[in-house]
Amino acid sequence: MALAIFQFPCLSDNYGVLIHDEASGRTASIDAPDAAAVQAALAETGWTLTEILTTHHHADHTDGNLALKEATGCTIVGPSYEADKIPGIDQKLSEGDVYDFAGHPVHVIWTPGHTLGHIAYFLPEDGIAFAGDTMFALGCGRVFEGTLPQMWQSLQKLAALPDETIVYCGHEYTESNFRFAVTIDGGNAALLARGEEIRKLRAEGKPTVPTTIAAEKATSPYLRADDAAVRAAMKLPDAPAADVFAAIRTAKDNFK
């Protein structure tokens, strides 16, 4: 049976996500940005929290951990690489591990860059991935702890997932990401069409995520670092794709 998924906004621009297996009654929160928001989502759905799947240690992804654990007795799962920074962690996961969520295998992908221990979760049987702050719609996270080459490799891991994979990410950054993307890849018809869709969704107060791997490969400049037009825009026509990516991410850091 397919998982039920409930996405909800929280904090200033975060998204929380609940996944629920009807047969077992198990419910996982992907990260816990804010305990009150997660509890409100649980009340709305009528689900009971059993676990939290943590992507990385930043406070806007873990601040709700301890309050939710106290209220529900949930198990907190997260990256072994930064376990000492994950409040209340019970189970540590590493690259290549497969976590069993009510019979749904959850594959752990180590995606360092934003933080050194960041992980993503891929559920192949359900065709969904939870990318945290590694991949955004039309974007990627700032490189705070890792290196630009690490972030490039992490994005390549996610880009290698099946095109139809539905990707949930941690923030609603898509409008800003689009404004930056067109400064680099403005001749990309798929990107321009997506921009119209983004504007319509946000005007209606609707989220622009989840996205798909296919959509990101077609429109995100971070995944198009080997495209001739993108290379030309960055004035790096012959550079390795990793270097083009690094230039794009650095440019975005200074983009207003």
Buried (B, 14 or more C-beta within 10 A) or exposed (E): EEBEBBBBBBBEEBBBBBBBBEEEEBBBBBBBBBBEBBBBBBEEBEBEBBBBBBBBBBEBBBBBBBBBBEBBEBBBBBBBBBBEBBBBBBBBBEBEBEBEBBEBEBBBBBBBBBBBBBBBBBBBEBBBBBBBBBBBBBBBBEBEBBEBBBBBBBBBBBBEBEEEBBBBBBBBBBBBBBBBBBEBBEEBEEBBEBBEEBEEBBEEEEBBBBBBBEBBEBBBBBBBBEBEBBBEBBEBEEBEBBBBBBBBBEBBEEEE
